[in-house]
Amino acid sequence: MEERITALGEYINQGLGKKINFKGIKSHPVARGFLFSYGTDDYIISEKNDEVLRVAFELSQKKASDYPSKLAKKYTHRKYEKANTKKPESIVLKGKKYFIIKL
């Protein structure tokens, strides 16, 4: 999971054009190891394109009743419903390719 956080941090650095503190990247309990957030943006990341697409599809298909009551409002947000329509971008870090979807 540490490698994914590093890859995501580098992806965000390239997008923003400045250095960020990687400690600000947080994992979500719903899709642990795949779904991360930095600030107000959420990202799905994995080494396999199929995993990224699968997680995006699962997030877009779940309803409020599939989540605990405290998390239902957050994970039924419109950006999660549209997750399966987004195309993954790739980044190569230390010879390893990662696929990322920004929600």
TAFENJO-V708990 format. One record per backbone hydrogen bond with DSSP energy under -1.0 kcal/mol. NH is the residue of the N-H (numbers start at 1). CO is the residue of the C=O. E is the energy in kcal/mol with one decimal. If there is no record, write none. Layout:
nh	co	e
NH	CO	E
NH	CO	E
This chain:
nh	co	e
5	1	-2.0
6	2	-2.2
7	3	-2.5
8	4	-2.6
9	5	-2.5
10	6	-2.2
11	7	-2.1
12	8	-2.5
13	9	-2.4
14	10	-2.2
15	11	-2.0
16	12	-2.8
17	13	-2.2
24	21	-2.0
25	22	-1.5
26	37	-2.6
28	35	-2.3
34	31	-2.3
35	31	-2.5
36	43	-2.9
37	26	-2.6
38	41	-2.3
41	38	-1.7
43	36	-3.4
44	101	-2.4
45	34	-2.3
46	99	-1.7
52	48	-1.6
53	49	-2.3
54	50	-2.3
55	51	-2.6
56	52	-2.3
57	53	-2.3
58	54	-2.5
59	55	-2.5
60	56	-1.7
61	57	-1.3
62	58	-1.3
66	63	-1.6
67	64	-1.2
71	68	-1.2
72	68	-1.3
75	71	-2.2
77	74	-1.0
80	77	-1.2
81	77	-1.4
82	78	-1.6
83	80	-1.0
85	82	-1.5
86	83	-1.1
89	100	-3.3
91	98	-2.4
93	96	-2.7
96	93	-1.5
98	91	-3.0
99	46	-3.3
100	89	-3.4
101	44	-2.4
103	42	-3.2
